[in-house]
Amino acid sequence: MSTERIGIIGAGIVGLALARWITEHRPGVRVTVVDKEDRVAAHQTGHNSGVVHAGLYYRPGSLKAVLSRRGTALLRDYCAERGLPYDEIGKVLVAATRDDAARLDDVRRTAEANGVPGIRMLGPDGLRDLEPHVAGRAALHSPSTAITDYIAVAESLADDVRRSGGRVHLGAPVIALRQDADGAEILTGDPHGERVRRRFDTLVICAGLHGDRLARMAGADDDLRVVPFRGQYHELAADRRHLVRGLVYPVPDPRYPFLGVHLTRHVHGEVMAGPNAMLAAAREGYRLRDVAPADLRDTLTWPGFWRLARRHWAVGAREMAVSASRAAFAREARRLVPEITTADLRPAPAGVRAQALTRGGDLLDDFAVSTHGRVVCVRNAPSPAATSALAIAEHLGAAYLPAR
């Protein structure tokens, strides 16, 4: 009897977590991960804040809510087993205005519905006890919100896959994809310029910033487009890191699609301010000068982009202004920590969020997966996908990869 072969496109944390799940739960299955980059975690996994989200905001019952709670537990245990950093430094959502304070209670109710442990409301004195340099009318404290090193986690997952007999092929961009009734075949390049055909019984696309393009190659409808939003960060100067003990966030405003500048301590001691969110001119546009004409054309010809822009042009203009000015960035950060000055900020590497956008101009709110013949497509997996990765792998394995 032939051995089942499962291929995964994408060596970010979701693809690698799925590959590991397969090696553990599908004995005898041959799993192969391919990625166009020369390293794992090259894009969203390696360019995020390192926060392990407890599930405060997500709509109860949604995949984000369910899988972030499950994923947090799995990730905490995995990091403990592998000796990887995992620090429950806690998070405060800070209400700066009366309107913020009213929305804070909505977040509390959502967090309670999602089973987030230990949350409590704080007044100004309680907030000062936790974060002496943070100002606000009220706050919501989530003590179980944590930080980790997602690149280290992804590298560890890749090692697990290799030790279990799976393969991780890097520097292998997918050039073509086709499928028939018996399986799916991809044509990839390799670092030496050769082309390699790889055939699988099932193929899973976990390709993040390029996931929509590969999904269309697999036969998916052109109903979603990945629109890249660059998130710019600044780092607090080393002698100003004491201004932030843990994670300090504003209260989310449901009228707008992104959160705004917040402050996050990393496992190696850095404290980051950011990210803001603005349209990137390339799917891998980590710098302002990065422009990819094909990527920009994909965005600007998508009707959903213009519908989104009409609704949120004012926020978009503000985000652009913040990106262009360190003083404006500092002004946003001072809403949370009044002592931060422009001189305290140093430019830091940016990230790019792969956000699926509908034709109607709606940012897809939840994780989304679809099946097309022998190909399973992860269509939308922005934050908290890193937090949820081990649980997303369980979900994909149980729901989309039945044992043969």
C-alpha positions as a LaTeX table, in Angstrom:
\begin{tabular}{lrrr}
\hline
Residue & $x$ (\AA) & $y$ (\AA) & $z$ (\AA) \\
\hline
Met1 & 0.00 & 0.00 & 0.00 \\
Ser2 & 1.40 & 3.41 & $-0.95$ \\
Thr3 & 2.23 & 5.97 & 1.73 \\
Glu4 & 0.05 & 9.08 & 1.90 \\
Arg5 & 1.90 & 12.27 & 1.00 \\
Ile6 & 0.87 & 15.67 & 2.34 \\
Gly7 & 2.51 & 18.87 & 1.14 \\
Ile8 & 2.44 & 22.24 & 2.87 \\
Ile9 & 3.31 & 25.53 & 1.17 \\
Gly10 & 4.64 & 27.98 & 3.75 \\
Ala11 & 7.28 & 27.61 & 6.48 \\
Gly12 & 5.76 & 30.17 & 8.82 \\
Ile13 & 4.56 & 29.12 & 12.24 \\
Val14 & 1.16 & 27.86 & 11.01 \\
Gly15 & 2.56 & 25.66 & 8.24 \\
Leu16 & 5.27 & 24.24 & 10.51 \\
Ala17 & 2.81 & 23.62 & 13.35 \\
Leu18 & 0.59 & 21.70 & 10.94 \\
Ala19 & 3.53 & 19.66 & 9.67 \\
Arg20 & 4.45 & 18.75 & 13.25 \\
Trp21 & 0.84 & 17.81 & 14.03 \\
Ile22 & 0.78 & 15.48 & 11.02 \\
Thr23 & 3.99 & 13.73 & 12.06 \\
Glu24 & 2.54 & 13.18 & 15.55 \\
His25 & $-1.03$ & 12.19 & 14.63 \\
Arg26 & $-0.77$ & 10.58 & 11.20 \\
Pro27 & 1.85 & 7.81 & 11.55 \\
Gly28 & 3.26 & 6.77 & 8.21 \\
Val29 & 2.24 & 9.94 & 6.38 \\
Arg30 & 5.07 & 11.63 & 4.51 \\
Val31 & 4.93 & 15.39 & 5.06 \\
Thr32 & 6.88 & 17.97 & 3.07 \\
Val33 & 7.01 & 21.73 & 3.70 \\
Val34 & 8.21 & 24.06 & 0.94 \\
Asp35 & 8.93 & 27.78 & 1.18 \\
Lys36 & 10.46 & 30.27 & $-1.22$ \\
Glu37 & 12.67 & 31.85 & 1.46 \\
Asp38 & 16.01 & 30.53 & 2.71 \\
Arg39 & 14.84 & 30.45 & 6.32 \\
Val40 & 11.70 & 29.67 & 8.28 \\
Ala41 & 9.51 & 32.42 & 9.78 \\
Ala42 & 10.71 & 34.93 & 7.19 \\
His43 & 7.59 & 37.08 & 7.04 \\
Gln44 & 4.60 & 37.50 & 9.39 \\
Thr45 & 5.94 & 35.03 & 11.97 \\
Gly46 & 9.28 & 36.80 & 12.18 \\
His47 & 8.01 & 40.37 & 12.07 \\
Asn48 & 5.40 & 40.55 & 14.82 \\
Ser49 & 5.31 & 41.85 & 18.38 \\
Gly50 & 5.92 & 38.50 & 20.09 \\
Val51 & 2.69 & 38.80 & 22.09 \\
Val52 & 0.77 & 35.66 & 23.05 \\
His53 & $-2.79$ & 36.98 & 22.97 \\
Ala54 & $-5.14$ & 35.77 & 25.69 \\
Gly55 & $-8.33$ & 36.29 & 23.64 \\
Leu56 & $-9.67$ & 39.58 & 24.99 \\
Tyr57 & $-11.25$ & 41.02 & 21.85 \\
Tyr58 & $-12.39$ & 38.19 & 19.60 \\
Arg59 & $-16.04$ & 37.51 & 18.95 \\
Pro60 & $-17.13$ & 34.68 & 21.28 \\
Gly61 & $-17.50$ & 31.43 & 19.37 \\
Ser62 & $-15.34$ & 32.59 & 16.46 \\
Leu63 & $-12.31$ & 30.60 & 15.36 \\
Lys64 & $-10.08$ & 33.39 & 16.62 \\
Ala65 & $-11.66$ & 33.21 & 20.08 \\
Val66 & $-11.68$ & 29.43 & 20.36 \\
Leu67 & $-8.27$ & 28.79 & 18.81 \\
Ser68 & $-6.47$ & 31.61 & 20.61 \\
Arg69 & $-7.56$ & 30.21 & 23.98 \\
Arg70 & $-6.58$ & 26.66 & 23.01 \\
Gly71 & $-3.44$ & 27.86 & 21.25 \\
Thr72 & $-2.23$ & 29.79 & 24.29 \\
Ala73 & $-2.34$ & 26.67 & 26.45 \\
Leu74 & $-0.60$ & 24.55 & 23.82 \\
Leu75 & 2.07 & 27.17 & 23.18 \\
Arg76 & 2.78 & 27.65 & 26.88 \\
Asp77 & 3.29 & 23.91 & 27.33 \\
Tyr78 & 5.38 & 23.62 & 24.16 \\
Cys79 & 7.71 & 26.43 & 25.23 \\
Ala80 & 8.11 & 24.83 & 28.66 \\
Glu81 & 8.97 & 21.45 & 27.10 \\
Arg82 & 11.50 & 22.95 & 24.69 \\
Gly83 & 13.04 & 25.51 & 27.03 \\
Leu84 & 11.81 & 28.42 & 24.90 \\
Pro85 & 10.99 & 31.85 & 26.35 \\
Tyr86 & 7.43 & 32.34 & 27.56 \\
Asp87 & 6.78 & 35.14 & 30.03 \\
Glu88 & 3.33 & 36.05 & 31.37 \\
Ile89 & 4.11 & 39.73 & 31.86 \\
Gly90 & 0.47 & 40.80 & 31.62 \\
Lys91 & $-1.36$ & 43.40 & 29.61 \\
Val92 & $-3.37$ & 46.50 & 30.44 \\
Leu93 & $-5.96$ & 48.02 & 28.14 \\
Val94 & $-5.97$ & 51.70 & 29.03 \\
Ala95 & $-9.00$ & 53.97 & 28.76 \\
Ala96 & $-7.75$ & 57.49 & 28.09 \\
Thr97 & $-11.20$ & 59.08 & 27.57 \\
Arg98 & $-14.78$ & 58.66 & 28.77 \\
Asp99 & $-15.67$ & 56.91 & 25.51 \\
Asp100 & $-12.73$ & 54.53 & 25.98 \\
Ala101 & $-13.97$ & 53.69 & 29.48 \\
Ala102 & $-17.43$ & 52.82 & 28.14 \\
Arg103 & $-15.92$ & 50.47 & 25.53 \\
Leu104 & $-13.65$ & 48.90 & 28.13 \\
Asp105 & $-16.62$ & 47.24 & 29.78 \\
Asp106 & $-17.59$ & 45.70 & 26.43 \\
Val107 & $-14.09$ & 44.21 & 26.17 \\
Arg108 & $-14.40$ & 42.84 & 29.69 \\
Arg109 & $-17.63$ & 41.06 & 28.83 \\
Thr110 & $-16.09$ & 39.60 & 25.66 \\
Ala111 & $-13.02$ & 38.41 & 27.56 \\
Glu112 & $-15.20$ & 36.75 & 30.20 \\
Ala113 & $-17.26$ & 35.03 & 27.50 \\
Asn114 & $-14.02$ & 33.74 & 25.98 \\
Gly115 & $-12.82$ & 32.34 & 29.30 \\
Val116 & $-9.78$ & 34.61 & 29.67 \\
Pro117 & $-8.48$ & 33.96 & 33.20 \\
Gly118 & $-7.80$ & 36.52 & 35.90 \\
Ile119 & $-9.05$ & 39.66 & 34.19 \\
Arg120 & $-9.95$ & 42.59 & 36.41 \\
Met121 & $-10.95$ & 46.21 & 36.06 \\
Leu122 & $-8.63$ & 48.84 & 37.49 \\
Gly123 & $-9.04$ & 52.45 & 38.49 \\
Pro124 & $-6.24$ & 55.02 & 38.13 \\
Asp125 & $-4.56$ & 53.90 & 41.37 \\
Gly126 & $-4.64$ & 50.23 & 40.43 \\
Leu127 & $-3.23$ & 51.04 & 37.02 \\
Arg128 & $-0.37$ & 53.02 & 38.60 \\
Asp129 & 0.46 & 50.04 & 40.84 \\
Leu130 & 1.04 & 47.90 & 37.75 \\
Glu131 & 2.39 & 50.53 & 35.36 \\
Pro132 & 3.60 & 53.59 & 37.29 \\
His133 & 4.26 & 55.66 & 34.15 \\
Val134 & 0.97 & 54.92 & 32.36 \\
Ala135 & $-1.92$ & 57.38 & 32.60 \\
Gly136 & $-5.59$ & 56.55 & 32.19 \\
Arg137 & $-9.10$ & 56.86 & 33.60 \\
Ala138 & $-9.43$ & 53.09 & 33.93 \\
Ala139 & $-7.87$ & 49.89 & 32.65 \\
Leu140 & $-8.53$ & 46.22 & 32.12 \\
His141 & $-5.74$ & 43.92 & 33.31 \\
Ser142 & $-5.08$ & 40.53 & 31.68 \\
Pro143 & $-2.35$ & 38.88 & 33.79 \\
Ser144 & $-2.06$ & 35.79 & 31.55 \\
Thr145 & $-1.16$ & 37.68 & 28.38 \\
Ala146 & 2.40 & 36.65 & 27.58 \\
Ile147 & 5.35 & 37.20 & 25.27 \\
Thr148 & 7.55 & 34.69 & 23.43 \\
Asp149 & 10.06 & 34.47 & 20.58 \\
Tyr150 & 8.06 & 33.23 & 17.59 \\
Ile151 & 11.12 & 32.79 & 15.39 \\
Ala152 & 12.61 & 30.43 & 17.99 \\
Val153 & 9.28 & 28.58 & 18.20 \\
Ala154 & 9.12 & 28.19 & 14.42 \\
Glu155 & 12.72 & 26.96 & 14.25 \\
Ser156 & 11.95 & 24.42 & 16.97 \\
Leu157 & 8.85 & 23.21 & 15.10 \\
Ala158 & 10.92 & 22.76 & 11.93 \\
Asp159 & 13.44 & 20.72 & 13.90 \\
Asp160 & 10.60 & 18.55 & 15.24 \\
Val161 & 9.38 & 17.91 & 11.72 \\
Arg162 & 12.82 & 16.93 & 10.46 \\
Arg163 & 13.48 & 14.64 & 13.44 \\
Ser164 & 10.19 & 12.86 & 12.74 \\
Gly165 & 11.13 & 12.18 & 9.14 \\
Gly166 & 9.37 & 15.13 & 7.53 \\
Arg167 & 11.07 & 17.40 & 5.05 \\
Val168 & 11.43 & 21.18 & 5.05 \\
His169 & 12.62 & 22.49 & 1.68 \\
Leu170 & 13.68 & 26.14 & 1.77 \\
Gly171 & 14.57 & 28.30 & $-1.21$ \\
Ala172 & 11.85 & 26.47 & $-3.15$ \\
Pro173 & 9.36 & 28.97 & $-4.66$ \\
Val174 & 6.17 & 27.52 & $-6.14$ \\
Ile175 & 6.13 & 28.25 & $-9.87$ \\
Ala176 & 3.05 & 26.26 & $-10.86$ \\
Leu177 & 0.29 & 24.24 & $-9.23$ \\
Arg178 & $-2.15$ & 21.81 & $-10.77$ \\
Gln179 & $-4.39$ & 19.06 & $-9.47$ \\
Asp180 & $-6.47$ & 16.13 & $-10.64$ \\
Ala181 & $-8.75$ & 13.61 & $-8.99$ \\
Asp182 & $-5.84$ & 11.74 & $-7.41$ \\
Gly183 & $-3.76$ & 14.56 & $-5.99$ \\
Ala184 & $-1.97$ & 17.85 & $-6.48$ \\
Glu185 & 1.36 & 18.66 & $-8.07$ \\
Ile186 & 3.56 & 21.70 & $-7.63$ \\
Leu187 & 6.55 & 22.84 & $-9.62$ \\
Thr188 & 9.17 & 24.52 & $-7.46$ \\
Gly189 & 12.52 & 26.11 & $-8.03$ \\
Asp190 & 15.57 & 25.37 & $-5.94$ \\
Pro191 & 18.67 & 27.36 & $-4.85$ \\
His192 & 20.65 & 25.94 & $-7.78$ \\
Gly193 & 18.18 & 27.07 & $-10.42$ \\
Glu194 & 16.73 & 23.63 & $-11.03$ \\
Arg195 & 13.00 & 22.96 & $-11.19$ \\
Val196 & 11.49 & 20.13 & $-9.16$ \\
Arg197 & 8.05 & 18.53 & $-9.50$ \\
Arg198 & 6.50 & 17.37 & $-6.25$ \\
Arg199 & 3.26 & 15.39 & $-6.10$ \\
Phe200 & 1.03 & 14.99 & $-3.06$ \\
Asp201 & $-2.23$ & 13.30 & $-2.17$ \\
Thr202 & $-3.23$ & 16.48 & $-0.32$ \\
Leu203 & $-1.72$ & 19.96 & $-0.45$ \\
Val204 & $-2.23$ & 22.66 & 2.20 \\
Ile205 & $-1.53$ & 26.32 & 1.42 \\
Cys206 & $-0.34$ & 28.33 & 4.46 \\
Ala207 & 1.33 & 31.06 & 2.44 \\
Gly208 & 0.32 & 34.23 & 4.27 \\
Leu209 & 1.11 & 37.26 & 2.14 \\
His210 & 0.81 & 35.24 & $-1.08$ \\
Gly211 & $-1.93$ & 32.86 & 0.02 \\
Asp212 & $-4.65$ & 34.34 & $-2.19$ \\
Arg213 & $-2.56$ & 33.93 & $-5.34$ \\
Leu214 & $-1.79$ & 30.31 & $-4.60$ \\
Ala215 & $-5.43$ & 29.67 & $-3.69$ \\
Arg216 & $-6.49$ & 30.97 & $-7.11$ \\
Met217 & $-3.93$ & 28.66 & $-8.71$ \\
Ala218 & $-5.68$ & 25.83 & $-6.85$ \\
Gly219 & $-9.09$ & 26.84 & $-8.21$ \\
Ala220 & $-10.43$ & 29.07 & $-5.43$ \\
Asp221 & $-12.84$ & 31.84 & $-6.38$ \\
Asp222 & $-11.42$ & 35.33 & $-6.74$ \\
Asp223 & $-13.53$ & 36.51 & $-3.82$ \\
Leu224 & $-10.76$ & 37.57 & $-1.42$ \\
Arg225 & $-7.63$ & 39.59 & $-1.97$ \\
Val226 & $-4.69$ & 39.87 & 0.42 \\
Val227 & $-4.02$ & 43.56 & 1.00 \\
Pro228 & $-0.70$ & 44.21 & 2.77 \\
Phe229 & $-0.67$ & 46.69 & 5.65 \\
Arg230 & 2.73 & 47.72 & 6.91 \\
Gly231 & 3.06 & 48.14 & 10.65 \\
Gln232 & 5.87 & 50.48 & 11.63 \\
Tyr233 & 7.60 & 50.21 & 15.01 \\
His234 & 9.87 & 52.40 & 17.06 \\
Glu235 & 12.01 & 51.16 & 19.93 \\
Leu236 & 12.37 & 52.96 & 23.24 \\
Ala237 & 15.92 & 53.98 & 24.02 \\
Ala238 & 17.56 & 51.58 & 26.48 \\
Asp239 & 17.55 & 54.09 & 29.33 \\
Arg240 & 13.78 & 54.63 & 28.88 \\
Arg241 & 12.65 & 51.00 & 28.91 \\
His242 & 11.69 & 51.34 & 32.57 \\
Leu243 & 8.66 & 53.39 & 31.47 \\
Val244 & 6.87 & 50.17 & 30.46 \\
Arg245 & 6.80 & 47.03 & 32.61 \\
Gly246 & 4.57 & 44.83 & 30.48 \\
Leu247 & 2.13 & 45.31 & 27.60 \\
Val248 & 0.22 & 48.60 & 27.36 \\
Tyr249 & $-2.59$ & 48.88 & 24.81 \\
Pro250 & $-5.32$ & 51.38 & 24.00 \\
Val251 & $-8.95$ & 50.29 & 24.08 \\
Pro252 & $-9.92$ & 49.15 & 20.57 \\
Asp253 & $-12.44$ & 51.28 & 18.72 \\
Pro254 & $-14.81$ & 49.00 & 16.75 \\
Arg255 & $-15.36$ & 51.74 & 14.15 \\
Tyr256 & $-11.82$ & 51.34 & 12.86 \\
Pro257 & $-10.04$ & 48.28 & 11.48 \\
Phe258 & $-6.75$ & 48.59 & 13.40 \\
Leu259 & $-5.77$ & 49.11 & 17.00 \\
Gly260 & $-3.32$ & 52.01 & 16.96 \\
Val261 & 0.06 & 52.50 & 18.61 \\
His262 & 0.70 & 50.40 & 21.72 \\
Leu263 & 3.73 & 49.49 & 23.81 \\
Thr264 & 5.14 & 45.98 & 24.09 \\
Arg265 & 8.07 & 44.58 & 25.99 \\
His266 & 9.93 & 41.79 & 24.17 \\
Val267 & 11.53 & 38.68 & 25.64 \\
His268 & 15.02 & 40.08 & 25.01 \\
Gly269 & 14.27 & 43.28 & 26.90 \\
Glu270 & 13.44 & 45.73 & 24.11 \\
Val271 & 10.32 & 47.87 & 24.40 \\
Met272 & 8.55 & 48.64 & 21.14 \\
Ala273 & 6.05 & 51.34 & 20.34 \\
Gly274 & 3.75 & 50.45 & 17.48 \\
Pro275 & 2.65 & 49.32 & 15.13 \\
Asn276 & 0.62 & 51.81 & 13.24 \\
Ala277 & $-0.99$ & 50.48 & 10.04 \\
Met278 & $-0.77$ & 51.86 & 6.53 \\
Leu279 & $-1.06$ & 50.41 & 3.06 \\
Ala280 & 2.19 & 48.82 & 1.85 \\
Ala281 & 3.22 & 49.19 & $-1.78$ \\
Ala282 & 4.57 & 45.62 & $-1.77$ \\
Arg283 & 3.46 & 42.44 & $-0.09$ \\
Glu284 & 6.90 & 42.23 & 1.41 \\
Gly285 & 7.17 & 45.99 & 1.80 \\
Tyr286 & 9.00 & 46.31 & 5.09 \\
Arg287 & 10.43 & 49.71 & 4.11 \\
Leu288 & 8.68 & 52.81 & 2.79 \\
Arg289 & 10.74 & 52.64 & $-0.39$ \\
Asp290 & 9.74 & 49.03 & $-1.13$ \\
Val291 & 7.46 & 49.05 & $-4.18$ \\
Ala292 & 6.38 & 45.99 & $-6.17$ \\
Pro293 & 4.31 & 47.11 & $-9.18$ \\
Ala294 & 2.44 & 43.79 & $-9.47$ \\
Asp295 & 1.51 & 43.86 & $-5.77$ \\
Leu296 & 0.42 & 47.48 & $-5.92$ \\
Arg297 & $-1.64$ & 46.78 & $-9.03$ \\
Asp298 & $-3.35$ & 43.87 & $-7.27$ \\
Thr299 & $-4.37$ & 46.19 & $-4.45$ \\
Leu300 & $-5.43$ & 49.21 & $-6.51$ \\
Thr301 & $-7.50$ & 47.19 & $-8.98$ \\
Trp302 & $-9.39$ & 45.38 & $-6.22$ \\
Pro303 & $-12.83$ & 46.99 & $-5.79$ \\
Gly304 & $-12.86$ & 46.16 & $-2.10$ \\
Phe305 & $-9.83$ & 48.35 & $-1.49$ \\
Trp306 & $-11.58$ & 51.48 & $-2.75$ \\
Arg307 & $-14.71$ & 50.69 & $-0.75$ \\
Leu308 & $-12.59$ & 50.29 & 2.38 \\
Ala309 & $-10.67$ & 53.49 & 1.60 \\
Arg310 & $-13.87$ & 55.51 & 1.24 \\
Arg311 & $-15.04$ & 54.40 & 4.67 \\
His312 & $-11.73$ & 54.88 & 6.48 \\
Trp313 & $-9.84$ & 57.53 & 4.52 \\
Ala314 & $-9.46$ & 59.80 & 7.55 \\
Val315 & $-7.89$ & 57.04 & 9.64 \\
Gly316 & $-5.66$ & 56.10 & 6.71 \\
Ala317 & $-4.45$ & 59.68 & 6.37 \\
Arg318 & $-3.66$ & 59.83 & 10.07 \\
Glu319 & $-1.72$ & 56.57 & 9.92 \\
Met320 & 0.34 & 57.90 & 7.01 \\
Ala321 & 1.11 & 61.06 & 8.97 \\
Val322 & 2.23 & 59.02 & 11.96 \\
Ser323 & 4.49 & 56.89 & 9.75 \\
Ala324 & 6.09 & 59.97 & 8.22 \\
Ser325 & 6.89 & 61.72 & 11.49 \\
Arg326 & 8.67 & 60.42 & 14.58 \\
Ala327 & 7.18 & 63.34 & 16.50 \\
Ala328 & 3.67 & 62.22 & 15.50 \\
Phe329 & 4.53 & 58.67 & 16.54 \\
Ala330 & 5.70 & 59.94 & 19.93 \\
Arg331 & 2.50 & 61.93 & 20.28 \\
Glu332 & 0.45 & 58.74 & 19.80 \\
Ala333 & 2.58 & 56.88 & 22.35 \\
Arg334 & 2.13 & 59.72 & 24.88 \\
Arg335 & $-1.58$ & 58.98 & 24.99 \\
Leu336 & $-0.53$ & 55.96 & 27.04 \\
Val337 & 2.78 & 57.03 & 28.60 \\
Pro338 & 2.94 & 60.83 & 28.92 \\
Glu339 & 6.69 & 60.86 & 29.61 \\
Ile340 & 7.67 & 59.53 & 26.19 \\
Thr341 & 9.37 & 62.13 & 24.02 \\
Thr342 & 10.45 & 62.17 & 20.40 \\
Ala343 & 14.06 & 61.76 & 21.52 \\
Asp344 & 13.15 & 58.49 & 23.28 \\
Leu345 & 12.25 & 56.69 & 20.02 \\
Arg346 & 14.55 & 54.83 & 17.65 \\
Pro347 & 13.40 & 53.39 & 14.30 \\
Ala348 & 12.82 & 49.64 & 14.41 \\
Pro349 & 12.02 & 47.00 & 11.79 \\
Ala350 & 8.48 & 46.97 & 10.44 \\
Gly351 & 6.09 & 44.10 & 9.82 \\
Val352 & 3.50 & 43.49 & 7.11 \\
Arg353 & 0.08 & 42.09 & 7.94 \\
Ala354 & $-1.53$ & 39.83 & 5.34 \\
Gln355 & $-5.17$ & 40.87 & 5.63 \\
Ala356 & $-7.89$ & 39.34 & 3.45 \\
Leu357 & $-10.30$ & 41.89 & 2.02 \\
Thr358 & $-13.63$ & 41.09 & 0.38 \\
Arg359 & $-14.96$ & 42.63 & $-2.82$ \\
Gly360 & $-17.40$ & 44.57 & $-0.68$ \\
Gly361 & $-14.56$ & 46.29 & 1.20 \\
Asp362 & $-14.81$ & 44.32 & 4.44 \\
Leu363 & $-11.69$ & 43.15 & 6.24 \\
Leu364 & $-12.25$ & 39.47 & 6.95 \\
Asp365 & $-12.52$ & 39.32 & 10.71 \\
Asp366 & $-11.98$ & 35.62 & 11.40 \\
Phe367 & $-9.60$ & 32.91 & 10.31 \\
Ala368 & $-10.82$ & 31.40 & 7.03 \\
Val369 & $-10.12$ & 28.06 & 5.36 \\
Ser370 & $-11.53$ & 26.56 & 2.15 \\
Thr371 & $-11.08$ & 23.30 & 0.24 \\
His372 & $-10.70$ & 22.98 & $-3.52$ \\
Gly373 & $-10.34$ & 19.41 & $-4.68$ \\
Arg374 & $-7.17$ & 18.04 & $-3.11$ \\
Val375 & $-6.00$ & 21.48 & $-1.93$ \\
Val376 & $-6.78$ & 23.06 & 1.45 \\
Cys377 & $-6.31$ & 26.85 & 1.47 \\
Val378 & $-5.79$ & 28.94 & 4.59 \\
Arg379 & $-7.33$ & 32.12 & 3.21 \\
Asn380 & $-7.00$ & 34.46 & 6.19 \\
Ala381 & $-4.70$ & 34.05 & 9.20 \\
Pro382 & $-3.52$ & 37.40 & 10.59 \\
Ser383 & $-3.06$ & 38.02 & 14.31 \\
Pro384 & $-3.60$ & 36.05 & 16.54 \\
Ala385 & $-2.44$ & 33.30 & 14.17 \\
Ala386 & 0.98 & 32.98 & 15.82 \\
Thr387 & $-0.65$ & 32.64 & 19.25 \\
Ser388 & $-3.13$ & 30.14 & 17.83 \\
Ala389 & $-0.76$ & 28.21 & 15.55 \\
Leu390 & $-0.69$ & 24.91 & 17.43 \\
Ala391 & $-4.48$ & 24.99 & 17.78 \\
Ile392 & $-4.93$ & 25.98 & 14.13 \\
Ala393 & $-2.87$ & 22.91 & 13.27 \\
Glu394 & $-5.22$ & 20.73 & 15.35 \\
His395 & $-8.22$ & 22.30 & 13.66 \\
Leu396 & $-6.85$ & 21.83 & 10.15 \\
Gly397 & $-5.79$ & 18.28 & 10.88 \\
Ala398 & $-9.10$ & 17.20 & 12.39 \\
Ala399 & $-11.43$ & 19.08 & 10.03 \\
Tyr400 & $-9.58$ & 19.01 & 6.70 \\
Leu401 & $-7.12$ & 16.11 & 6.80 \\
Pro402 & $-9.12$ & 13.02 & 7.75 \\
Ala403 & $-7.14$ & 9.82 & 8.23 \\
Arg404 & $-7.24$ & 7.62 & 5.15 \\
\hline
\end{tabular}
